[in-house]
Amino acid sequence: MEIGSKRQPFSAESRQKRPRIRDAHVVHSVCPYCAVGCGLNVYVKDGQVLDIEGNPDSPINHGTLCPKGAATFQYTVNPSRLTRVLYRAPYSDHWEEKSLDWAMEQIALRVKQTRDATFVERLPDGREVNHTLAIASLGGATLDVEENYLMKKLFTGALGIVSIENQARI
């Protein structure tokens, strides 16, 4: 009596297939989602990202990634990702494409106008506050510790913004 099978666990079709990253170039990178600095292997072929995985040679993460880091590939290739500025004018029912320069100019203009109109130097009781409560900042999960530090310094020190929050803790 023979134990096991002499048959191969591969079909003829599966023997013909090759990994999609077979001829790809590996680019070593760092995960963008926090300040830990997990190493990534980014597989690139013909200028296109084919896959992203944890770098097993990284002394920080040894090839492992958190859920956000593991989803980095989707961050780069998601067809729903916006790649241009869309603007909807007040009371409009449609979006318009605008240049990045136009959008940055509008943001700077509106921040300045709002700050100038709402800035408070002293409270009625005479206490110095030098702030505005009309502008807020909400950071995202892709900001690292250093970027959050700079945002805090800019928004509180230079602009007097009090309401600053970040969702990096999730």
C-alpha positions in Angstrom: 0.0 0.0 0.0 1.3 3.4 -1.0 0.9 6.4 1.3 0.3 9.8 -0.3 0.0 10.6 -3.9 2.5 10.9 -6.7 0.4 13.6 -8.3 1.8 17.2 -8.2 -0.4 19.8 -6.4 -0.1 22.1 -9.4 -2.3 22.2 -12.5 -0.8 22.7 -15.9 -2.2 26.3 -15.9 -0.6 27.1 -12.5 2.8 25.8 -13.6 2.7 28.3 -16.5 2.1 31.3 -14.2 4.8 33.5 -12.8 4.7 36.1 -10.0 3.8 39.6 -11.2 6.8 41.0 -9.4 9.2 38.5 -11.0 11.0 41.0 -13.2 10.3 44.0 -11.0 13.0 46.4 -9.6 12.9 46.6 -5.8 13.0 50.1 -4.4 13.6 50.4 -0.6 11.4 53.0 1.0 9.9 54.1 4.3 6.3 53.8 5.3 4.6 57.3 5.2 2.1 56.7 7.9 3.9 57.5 11.2 7.3 58.4 12.6 8.3 54.8 13.4 10.0 54.5 10.0 9.1 50.9 9.0 11.0 49.7 5.9 9.2 48.9 2.7 10.1 47.0 -0.4 8.4 48.7 -3.4 8.2 46.6 -6.5 8.4 48.7 -9.7 8.2 47.7 -13.3 7.9 50.0 -16.3 7.4 53.0 -14.0 4.4 51.3 -12.3 4.2 50.2 -8.7 3.3 46.5 -8.7 3.3 45.7 -5.0 4.5 47.0 -1.6 5.5 44.9 1.3 7.4 45.1 4.5 11.2 44.9 4.2 12.4 41.8 6.0 15.9 43.3 6.3 14.7 46.4 8.1 15.9 46.5 11.7 12.8 48.4 12.7 9.9 46.2 11.5 11.7 43.1 10.2 9.2 42.8 7.3 6.0 43.3 9.4 3.6 46.2 8.8 0.6 47.6 10.7 -2.7 47.7 8.9 -2.1 51.2 7.6 1.4 50.3 6.4 0.0 47.1 4.8 -2.5 49.2 2.8 0.2 51.5 1.4 -0.1 49.9 -2.0 -3.8 51.0 -2.2 -2.7 54.5 -1.3 -0.6 54.6 -4.5 -2.8 52.9 -7.0 -6.4 53.4 -5.9 -8.5 54.5 -8.9 -10.6 56.7 -6.6 -7.6 58.7 -5.4 -7.9 62.3 -6.3 -4.9 63.6 -8.3 -6.1 67.1 -9.1 -7.7 70.0 -7.3 -11.5 70.0 -7.4 -13.4 73.1 -6.3 -17.1 73.6 -5.8 -18.1 77.3 -5.6 -20.7 78.4 -3.0 -24.2 77.3 -4.0 -22.9 75.4 -7.0 -24.0 71.9 -7.9 -20.8 70.8 -9.7 -17.1 70.6 -9.2 -14.5 72.5 -11.3 -10.9 71.5 -11.9 -8.5 74.2 -10.6 -4.7 74.4 -10.6 -2.8 73.7 -7.4 -1.3 77.2 -7.5 -4.9 78.6 -7.5 -5.9 76.4 -4.6 -2.9 77.3 -2.5 -3.5 81.1 -3.1 -7.1 80.7 -2.1 -6.3 78.9 1.1 -3.7 81.5 2.0 -6.1 84.4 1.2 -8.9 82.9 3.2 -6.8 82.1 6.2 -5.4 85.7 6.3 -8.9 87.2 5.9 -10.4 85.0 8.6 -7.5 85.6 11.0 -7.5 89.4 10.4 -11.3 89.5 11.0 -11.3 87.3 14.1 -8.0 87.8 15.9 -8.3 88.7 19.6 -5.3 90.3 21.3 -6.9 90.7 24.8 -9.9 89.4 26.5 -12.4 92.0 28.0 -10.7 91.5 31.4 -7.4 92.6 30.0 -5.7 89.2 29.7 -3.4 88.9 26.7 -4.4 85.9 24.5 -3.3 86.6 20.9 -5.5 84.0 19.2 -8.3 83.3 16.8 -11.0 80.7 17.4 -12.3 80.9 13.8 -9.7 78.6 12.3 -8.9 75.0 13.2 -6.4 72.4 12.0 -7.0 68.7 11.7 -4.0 66.6 10.9 -4.1 63.2 9.3 -2.6 59.7 9.9 0.1 60.2 7.3 1.7 63.1 9.2 4.7 62.0 11.3 5.7 63.4 14.6 8.1 66.0 13.1 5.4 67.3 10.7 2.9 67.6 13.6 5.4 69.5 15.6 6.0 72.0 12.8 2.2 72.4 12.3 1.7 73.1 16.0 4.5 75.7 16.0 3.2 77.4 12.8 -0.5 77.4 13.8 -0.2 78.4 17.4 2.9 80.5 17.4 2.6 82.3 14.1 -1.1 82.3 13.4 -2.6 82.1 16.9 -4.8 79.1 16.1 -6.1 77.4 19.2 -8.0 74.4 17.8 -5.5 71.9 16.7 -6.2 68.1 16.5 -4.8 65.1 14.9 -6.1 61.6 14.3 -2.8 59.8 14.2 -3.6 58.0 17.5 -5.9 55.5 15.7 
